[in-house]
């Protein structure tokens, strides 16, 4: 009996000791975090998983890294990319804001900017911006024979292959359709700076563009436009791509007026890219009416001009059947 009593006493005394040891170990692990080589390997795996649309795998791994190394930036960006692919827009917004050094408010990540100081991870960041226009069009089905009717997206009855002649500047997980992309990794530069130092534009540009994409899917149009403006301001060399991406995001979220504004800005920067005129025409197509007598479309002049410009730049290219179907439905000669 004495031995049993003694054993129970030892057990009771050991519980708080074990708890204290576990807590200390937890604190030390949190302070130490994952070593750089392990973080970089995890980042590479996450990028590969996102490229292959295995967003859950990427998210699961980056959640572990951000918990172990909350001071690093690239893991937060990769986590945001995965969450964007999963359509977890609130979570993605939080992750991108943390990567930018903006403290998210509890619950929804919509807080005001305050200073945070996570340093950059040691892994290098890709230097290309995802081309969401190309990725979206590439995801569409190959065209069937067109009878000239209206397509749900506004064109002929056939589907749509990729737009010819459009630049392709890099792969995307800030990538569509549905912000996921098909075969390319999202751009993942990152790195808010330490102790209020200025952040490099190679970080703020792409991450603000990612945040703009998230806002668009959340229906926060003004915030999305402001985020894309910040991306352009940060990295003017990528302005044309950012505006093209902004155009396709608003197209996919059904924001015609915002799509039109972005398309006009993109065209001003890259006037020889045919797909931009296609999306400009699509934005203006919502303003078309139907003649009750003839049942023909009455297209706004700007819409006709945009579609004809598209056909002129890409006479034998992509989406032509759809655009010709729209013009034919309006009683117009698509050959002119």
C-alpha positions, 0 to 999 in steps of 0.5 A: 500500500505504501509503495502504491501511495508513493507511486501515485505521489510521484505520478502527480508531481511528474504531471506538472513537470512534464507539462512544463517540459512540453511547454518549454519544448514548444516555445523552443521549437517555435523560437527555433523554427524550421531550418532554412534548407527545410523551409526551402524544400517545403516551398519548392514542394508547395509550388509544385503542388500548386502547379499541379492543382494539389492545393490541399497538399500545398496548403497543409504544408504551408500551414505547418511552415507558417506555424513554425516560422511565422516570421518568414514571408514566402511561406505566407505567399505560398499559403495564400496561393494555395488558399486562392486555388481552393477558393478560400478567399478570406484565408487567402486575403489574410495570408497575402496581407501578412506577407505584405506586412499588413496586420489582418483584423480578427476573423476576416483579414480586412484590417488596416495596415500596420507594421509587421516585421517578418523577414524574407525566406531564403528561397528565391522568388520567381520573377515572372507574373502569371498571365491570367488571360492566356490561362483562362482562354487556354482552359476553354474547350476547343471550338465546335462548328459554329452556326453564328448563334450567341454563346453564353460568354457572348460569342458564337455557339462554338467553344474557344481555343487560346488567343493567338498572338498574345504574349505569355509572360509566365506561369500563374497560381495568383491563376485561373480559371477559378484562380487556380490556373491549369498548368503553371505555378503562381508567381510567388515573390514575397518579403515584407521588410524588417523593422519598417525598411522599404519592401522591394517592388519584386515583392509588393507588385506580385503580392498586391496583384494576388490580393487584388484577385482575391478582392475581386472574388470577394466582390470588393471591387474598389479594393481590388482595383486599388490593389492592382493600382498598387501592383502597377505602382510597385512594378511598372515593368509588369503593368501591362500584365497586371492590367491584363490579369485584372481584366480577366479576373473581373471578366470571370467575376461578372464585373463588366464595368470594372472589366471594361476599365481594366481592359482600356488600361491594358490596351493602352499599355499593350495595344497589339494584344488581341485578347484585350480587345476581345475582353473589351468587347465582352464587357461592352456586350452587356450593354447590347439590346435586342431589336423587338422586330428583327430580333437582331442585336444592337451592339454599342459602337465601341463593342463593334469596334473592339471586336473588329479590332480583335479580328483585324489583329488576329485574322486567322487566330483564336475565338474568331468563330465566337466573335464572328457569331456576335457580329453576325447576330447583330446583322453586321458583316464580320469580314469588314 
